[in-house]
Amino acid sequence: MTPPKNLTEEQKAAWEELIEQEYEPSPKLEALAVQISRMREAQHRIDVDGLIVEDERGTPVKHPAIEIEKEAQKLVFKWSDEI
């Protein structure tokens, strides 16, 4: 099954993983693949940069990707159960 053309390479990889698990193609599956990719990208940024980064003033702050990762994880877990 061919992934939608508008997906990035990372999103296509997530799509293909889901298809291998016998999920049926649908707009919701496409959205799930995007969220899986987004979650992985955020995890990678955190791995590279660390949990704490400096803001524009040089003050240590929690990495902004942590929130992106958390929101993507919520959707991945919710949508995985619904599909």
matplotlib code that plots the C-alpha trace (Angstrom):
import matplotlib.pyplot as plt

x = [0.0, 1.4, 1.5, -0.1, 2.2, 2.0, 3.7, 7.4, 9.8, 9.6, 5.8, 5.8, 7.9, 5.4, 2.5, 4.3, 4.8, 1.1, 0.1, 2.4, 0.4, -2.7, -4.3, -6.6, -5.7, -7.7, -7.4, -7.1, -4.3, -2.5, -3.0, -1.7, 1.4, 2.1, 1.8, 4.1, 6.6, 6.2, 6.6, 9.8, 11.2, 10.6, 12.2, 15.2, 15.5, 15.4, 18.0, 20.3, 19.8, 19.0, 16.0, 17.2, 18.1, 18.7, 16.1, 16.9, 18.3, 20.5, 18.3, 18.0, 14.4, 12.7, 13.1, 10.0, 10.0, 8.9, 5.4, 5.3, 6.3, 3.7, 0.9, 1.8, 2.0, -1.5, -2.9, -0.9, -2.2, -5.7, -5.9, -4.1, -7.0, -9.6, -8.4]
y = [0.0, 3.4, 6.1, 9.5, 11.7, 14.7, 12.9, 13.5, 10.6, 10.1, 10.2, 7.7, 5.4, 5.6, 5.0, 1.9, 0.6, 1.0, -0.7, -3.6, -3.9, -4.3, -0.9, 0.1, 3.2, 6.2, 10.0, 9.1, 6.7, 9.4, 11.8, 9.1, 8.6, 12.4, 12.4, 9.4, 11.3, 14.5, 12.6, 11.0, 14.3, 15.9, 13.0, 13.4, 17.1, 16.5, 13.7, 16.1, 19.3, 17.9, 18.5, 22.0, 24.6, 28.3, 30.9, 34.0, 35.6, 32.7, 31.5, 27.7, 26.5, 23.2, 22.3, 23.4, 20.0, 18.4, 19.8, 18.9, 15.3, 15.1, 16.3, 14.0, 11.1, 11.8, 11.7, 8.6, 6.6, 7.9, 7.4, 4.0, 2.7, 4.2, 2.9]
z = [0.0, -1.0, 1.6, 0.7, -1.4, 0.9, 3.8, 4.6, 4.5, 8.3, 8.1, 5.3, 7.4, 10.2, 7.8, 6.4, 10.0, 10.7, 7.4, 8.3, 11.6, 9.4, 10.0, 7.1, 5.1, 6.1, 6.9, 10.6, 9.8, 7.9, 10.9, 13.2, 11.1, 11.2, 15.0, 15.4, 13.2, 15.2, 18.5, 17.2, 15.9, 19.2, 21.0, 18.8, 19.4, 23.2, 22.8, 20.9, 22.8, 26.3, 28.6, 29.5, 26.9, 27.1, 26.1, 24.1, 27.3, 28.1, 31.0, 31.4, 30.5, 29.8, 26.2, 24.2, 22.3, 25.6, 25.2, 21.5, 22.4, 25.2, 22.9, 20.1, 22.5, 23.8, 20.3, 19.3, 22.2, 21.8, 18.0, 18.1, 20.3, 18.0, 14.7]

ax = plt.figure().add_subplot(projection="3d")
ax.plot(x, y, z, "-o")
ax.set_aspect("equal")
plt.show()
